[in-house]
Amino acid sequence: MNMENTVLFGVDDSDFARQSIAAIGHLLKDNENCKITIFYCAPDPDLTFLRRLLHKYPEALEEYEKICRLEEHNIVDRARDALAESGVTEDRLALVCEGKCRDPSAALLELASKEGCETLAVGRRGPDRVERKFIGTLAYQLVHMAENRPLWVIDPRVSSHDVLIAVVGAPISRRVVEHTVKYFGHLSERRFTFFHVLPPLPPQYWDDTRILNEKERKDREKTIKQWMNGYVEEVEKIANEGKEKLIKVGIPEENITFKVQAQDKGIARDILAELEGGGYGILVLGRKGFKSINQFELGSKANKLLLSAHALAVCLVN
């Protein structure tokens, strides 16, 4: 199996996880170059009190441990069945179950490094029943630990496979484009929109504390226009490169658009508004934009979008 094109999906024993992996299956079933590995990190059961209770019946304790191991494999099998039912063939599936696992996020990252899996995926929520919780523990940890790999956070209520690609005028956007083409280039009947929100003017272009004369005002307007044109040109260049790549893999030109708008309520909120208004089900964006953000290695806009976006697959590209 070519692990480079493998999505490593971490599951748990919850309906949400199985629904999430089914959503992944529906999304990738026609991408013949993409494999999916299901990984379950089985917790180490605390048998301290049970051993005390059954110290005279060691065979009963052994039987209990055997049942636990069987259930671990049943959890993986149920996830596999959900994926197979979505249309992914057996030859594109792999199953991994790790017993006595104390740290699922670390185990998932270790397996990804060991097997060379490129992309990680996880359901938005975990087995907890707190409906108001924004994001599950495993997803939260991976968002802040998997800075070297693309990470998909899946809400299984995905109802559309139209793709919104958030681009900025920085190298990260070229990686975002490459990721989109590689994993979603088979969606030939879907819409692909390159979307950019113009940031506010930098401080050097703000009005002075004094009133400008006519010549100064015109010079400032000219400078601002030049800045905006140069900024948009760089973003448009990246979008055009992406458009050519999408066309090359079979996406009809009429299904590809490029939208630029001035910031209204805030860049993250403007992207959310476009997602909801446009009916997109997949968001692909970079973990960070221009700024070097050390805390958690996640940009503020990506963090806001991850916490606020619902009913779609959020793909964070490193």
N, C-alpha and C positions, 0 to 999 in steps of 0.2 A: 504493500500500500504506500502511495506517495504521501507522506505525512505533511509535506509542505502546504498542500491544499486541504488540510484537515481542520475541521472545526471541532474543538474539544469541548463537549458540553457537560458541565457538572450538574448532576441531578440529585434529588433527595426523594424521600418517600412522601410526596405530596401530589395531589391532583394538579396543582399549579405548575409543578415541574414537568409533569407529563404533558399537560396542555401546551407548555412553552416549547418542549422539544417537538411536539407535533406541528406547532407553528413553524419551527425551523425546517421541518421536513417538507411542508407545503411550499416553503420559500425556495428550497434548494433541490427539490426532487428532480428537476430537469437540468441541473448543472452537473453533467456527467464527470467533470473534472474535480468535483468537490466530494470529499469523504467526511464522515461524521463519526467521532468516537464518543461513546457514552461512558462517563466516569462517575462511579458512586463511591464516596468515602464513608464507609460504614463505621459508626462510632464504636468505641471500645466499651462494652457494657460493664457496669459496676456490679460484680458478683459477690462482693464482700459479705453481705448479709445472707445471700442465698447459699453461699458456701457454709456458713455457720449453721444454717437451717438444715442443709442436706449433707452434713459432714459424715453421717452414717450411711448415706446412700450416694456414693460417688457416681454410680452408673446413671442416676437421675440427673445429676449436674452435667455429666457428659452429654446426655440426651438433650438437655436444655441448650447447651452450647451448640450442638449440632443443628437444632431448630433455628437458632439465631443466624448461623451461617447460611442455612437454606433460605431464610427470609431475605438476607442480604442479596443473594443471587436472584431471588424473585423480584426484588425492587428493580434491579438492572433489566431483567427480562420484561417487566411491564413497561419500562421506558423504551426498550427496543421495539416492543409490539406497537406502542404509540407512534414511533417513528416509521415503522414498516407500513402501518395503516395509512400514513400520510403519503406514501408512494415512493419512499426511498428503498432501493433494492438491497438485499442482504450483502452483496459484494462490496457495497460502499459503507458498510457498518462495521464497527469494532466495539467490543465491550471490555471495560476494565472495572474491577471491583477491588478495592483495597480495604482489608479488615483492620480493626483496631486503630482507626484513624482519629487522631486528636485535633488536627488542624486542616479542614477541607481546602481552604484557599491555598495554603502552602503546598499541600499534596497535589493540587491541581496544577499549580505552577511548576512543581518539580517534574510531574509527568509530561507537561508540555515541553519542557527543556530536554528531557530525556528522549522523547519520541520525535522532537522537532515539529510539533504541531504549531501552526502559525497563529491561529485565531482561537480565542477562548469565548465561550458563550455560557450564559446562566439565566435562569428565570429572574424576573424582577423581584419577586417575593420568595421567601422560604417557607418552611412548614408551619411557621407561627400563624396564629389565627387573628392577629391584630390588623384589622382591615385598614386602619388609618395610617399604618406604618408606610412611609414613602417607599422604602427599598429594603430588601432582605439583608441579613447579616453577610451572607456569602457574596452577594453582589456588591455590597458596600466595601467589603475588604478587597475584592478583586479590582474594583475601580481605582483604589489607592495603592495597590501593590503591583498590578500588571502593567507597569508603565512601558515595558518593552514589547508588548504584544497588543494587537487589536483585540478589543473586547466588545461583545454584543450583549446587551441587556434586553431581555425579551419579555414583553407583556403579551400573553397568548391571545389577547383580544384583537390582534392585528386583523384588520378587515380589508386592507388594500396592500398591493405590492408596488404601488407607485413610489418612486424614490426621490427624496429631497436631499440634495448634496450641498451642504453649507461650505462655501469657499471664502477664503480671504487671500490677500495678495502676499502669501508666504509659502515657503517650500512644503509645509505640512499639507497644503491643499493638493499638491501633486500626488502625495501619498494617499490622500483621501480619494482622489480620482482613480488611481491604480487599484485601490481596494474595491471600489465600486464596480469597475470593469471586471475584475477577477471573479467576484462572488455574485454579482447581479447582472452581468452582461448577457445572461441567457433569457432575461425577462423581456423578450422582444416586443411584447404587446403592451408594455407598461410605459408610463410617463417618467421621464428623468428631467429634473429641474435643478440647474445650478443656481443657487440663491445666495445673494450677498446683500448685507445691510451696511450701508455707508456709516462709518463711525462719526462721532462729533468732530468738529474742527479742532485741530491741535491748538494749544494755548497761544502759539506764536501768531495765529491768524485771528485771534479774538480782537474785538474793538479796543482801542486805547481808551484811557480815561478822559481824553479830550476829544472834542469834535474835529473830525477830519475835514480838510478843505476838499474841493472838487477833485483836484489832481490826485491827492492822497487816497481818496475814496476809490477812484477808478483804478489806481495802481493796486490797492488792496484786493478789489474785486477780481482783477486780472490774476493776481498771485493765487487767490483762493481757487479760481477756475482751473488754473494750471495744476494745482495740487490735486484737485478732484479728478481731473482728466487723467493725470498720471496714475493715480490710485486705481481708478476704474479700469484703465488699460491693462494693468498688471493682472487684475482679477479676471478680466475678459480674456486675456491671453491663456490663462490656466483653464478657463471654462471651454475655450475653443479647442484646446489640446484634448480635453476630456471628451468633447463632442466628437472629434475625429476618431478617438479610440472606441467610443461606443458604437459609432457607425460601422467601424471596421469589424466589430464582433457581431453585427447584425441588428442593432437597434435602428429603426427607421428615423430618418432625420426629423420628420414631423413630430416625433415623440420626444424630442429634446429641446428644451428651452433654457434661456438664461435671463434671470430676473435680478435687477438691482433696484434697491429702494433706499431712501434716506431713513435714518433712524427715527422712529416715532416714539414708542414707549420704552425702548431699550432693546439692544440687539437680541438678547435671549428671548424676550417676550415677543419681539417682532417675528422671530423664527417660529415660535410656538403658534402665533396667529396664522402664519403661512401654512404650517402643518395642518392645523385644524380647518382652515378655510379651503385648502386645496385637497383635503382628503387623502393625504399621504400616509403610508403605513411603514415606511422605512426612512430613517434619518441617518445619514452618514456625515460625520464631522471629525475634526481633529481634536485630540485631547487638549491641545493648547494652540493658541494663535501666535501672535507676535511676541508676547511677553514671556520672559523666563520665569515661571512660577514654580518655586521649589516646594511649597507646601502641598503635600499629597500628589505632586506631579500632575495636577489636573487644573485646567483653566477655569476661571470663574464662570464663563458663559457655558462651557460644557457641563459644569457641575449643576448650574441652574436648569439647563435643558434636561439633564438626566433625572433630576428630582421632580420636575414638573410635567414632563411628557408622559402621556399614557396611551394605551392601545396601539403601540407600534414597537418596532425593533429599533433600538438606538445603538448605532455602531460607532464606537470610539476608536479612532485610528491613531496609533502612536507615531 
